[in-house]
């Protein structure tokens, strides 16, 4: 009989936590399966269907027998579509050897961390941050250095603050614009200031652009690599088709950057995923090269929802919500509710409030502490206007029942 100590888990497992956003979404789905009418604001995926032209490209690939292994770093046809996308949208020029395709942007980020970081390295992560960034760094053996930002500063880091955070051990900074969870996006001037510091210090920028196309109010998206050639040499751009084309389940992400780094990521992929899914790669080609009409329609609908949810949240006493420039989340400040209680149960944190909303009014939100800011909660508005309205009505009802302790 095998001794128990032979089956112990690696220490790295204890150093990370499960994705809280996925956990909230799964809990809401489980409650719905029990017949409970839960309004779930947790989902980080568009509620729109994948456009039909993209699905047809996948069907065509299957019909033609394109169901075998592909090159580890992706097929040339998709790499060329990605190259064209960067040239058209970002005025950035890359070659095939500077592109790698992975199983989603999260897989891309994970493989990048494995290729770049090790024990003793520090990676700067501005907060609020996407929940997986710190754990991806930890799994590579490196140390995430959380650089806090304030809502009063628009949740943006300044060049001065960035420079102060850089040490001799700093290898990179992760930049997400538009941001999950805040929806904040950096302007060209913002990026130019940061680029001066990055070039001066010679650190790497991992630019997560997954929400690039989901921006509002005529905001123009820029990538820090477009600031100049020196900055481009120090940037790895991560993107994918999941959010823009409602293709979360297709699992296609990609990165562009220095050939040495991309080659290393491709080498790692050859050992951990073999290759991205063949059928999904063909679908991604169509997503990037086909009609973009559905993207424009989706963004227009998201903007209408954003306007609605921000207005309604700001009408609930004790909740203050800034207006995001992109993505499909709001990140309202709910700290004014802390110290209040319902039936003797005190609300002291974002986790307490999230539990209260789920238990009392069947509304699922994600606690802000998961994103590095306990004063806030995150709500996704990737759902129908009807469900948004009903969810906000319930939140207002729940908040009205809280009393000062």
Secondary structure, DSSP 8 states (H G I E B T S, - for coil): ---GGGG---HHHHHS---HHHHHHHHHHHHHHTT---EE----S-SS---HHHHHHHHHHHHTT--S---TT--HHHHHHHHHHIIIII-----GGGEEEESSHHHHHHHHHHHH--TT-EEEEEES--THHHHHHHHTT-EEEEEE--GGGTT---HHHHHHH--TTEEEEEEESS-TTT-----HHHHHHHHHHHHHHT-EEEEE-TTTT-B-TT-----GGGG-HHHHHTEEEEEESTTTTT-GGG--EEEE--HHHHHHHHHHHHHHTSSS-HHHHHHHHHHHHS--HHHHHHHHHHHHHHHHHHHHHHTSTT-B----SBTTEE--B-GGGTTEEETTEE--SHHHHHHHHHHHH-EE-EEGGGGT-TTBEEEE--S-HHHHHHHHHHHHHHHHT-EE-
